[in-house]
Amino acid sequence: MLDRQDLINQLANSMGAGDFAATKYEDSRYDASTGTLYCDGIMIASTVIDKAEAYFKGLKTKCSYADPSSREMAMIYQVAIEGIKLIKASGQETIKEDRKE
């Protein structure tokens, strides 16, 4: 008898997503061949990752470096942008996270 996770994996595989990572219990990972990020028990497609990068770039352009708090927000957005770039460059490497179970 199939358990719930096996059923989800088979469904994801039949939809072309490959093996679904049970990320609630495993480290997050990025599949460079599909551009998919697996984290928090969900699959994040490359289109969503690209939109996230564009979103943070857009927010950063609205910041003023003359204002200290705005400058800090620009740096925070840059961290998000660089994080996304690192994920894309990481290939199949595992992203380590501290998990509180």
N, C-alpha and C positions, 0 to 999 in steps of 0.2 A: 504494500500500500504506500502511495506517495504521501509524504508530509507536505505541509504548506510551502516550505522553502523549495523543495524539489519541483513542485508544480509551478512556482513563480519562475524558477530557473528555466524550466522547459518552455514556458510561455515566452519568456524574454528571448531565449535562443531561437524559437520558431519565428519571432518577429525580427530576427537579424541582429540582435543585440549581443550575441555571444553569451558567455557564462556571466550571470549576474552575481556580483559580489555581495555577500551577506554582510554589508559594512557595519551593521549594528555591532557585530562581534569581531570584525576584521578591520585592518587599517584601510584608509581610503586609498584609491588608486586611480590612475589616469591611463586609459587605453589609447595610445597614440594612433593605432591603426584605424580606429573609428572616431577619435577625437572626443570620447565620452569620459566624463568624470563620474566615478562611483563613490558616493559618500552619504552618510546618514541614512543608509537604506534606500537611496534613490539613484537613478541614472540621470545625469545632466548632460544633454546633448551638446555637441560642438557649437550649434547655432546659439544656444543659451549662453555658453561660455563667451562667445564672441560678442553677444549683446551686453553681457556684464562688463567686459573690457571697454566697450564703447561708452557704456553708461558712466563708468568711473572717469574715463577721459573727458567726457562732457562736463561732469561735475567739477573736475579739476580746472577746466578752462574758465569757469565762472568765479574762481577764487582770485582774490587780490593779494599779492605778496606784500603790499603796503600795510595791511592789517594783520597783526600777529595771530589772531584766532583763525582768520581766513587762510593764512599761510600754513598754519598747522593742519587745517582740513585738507589743503592741497597736498601736503605730505602724506596724510592718511590715505587719500585717494591714490597717490602714487604707489604706496605700499600695496594696495589692492591690485593696481595695474601690473606691477612687477610680479606679484604673486601669481597672477593669471599667466603671465609670460613664462614664469618658471614651470608652472604646471604643464603648459604646452610643450616646453622644451624637455621635460623630464622623461617622456616616453613611457615605458612600462614600469618605471621606478615607483616604489610605494611611498606614499606620503604618510609620515608618522604623525600620529596625534595622541595626545593624552586622553585616554578614555576613562570616564567615571562611570563604572558599572555598578 
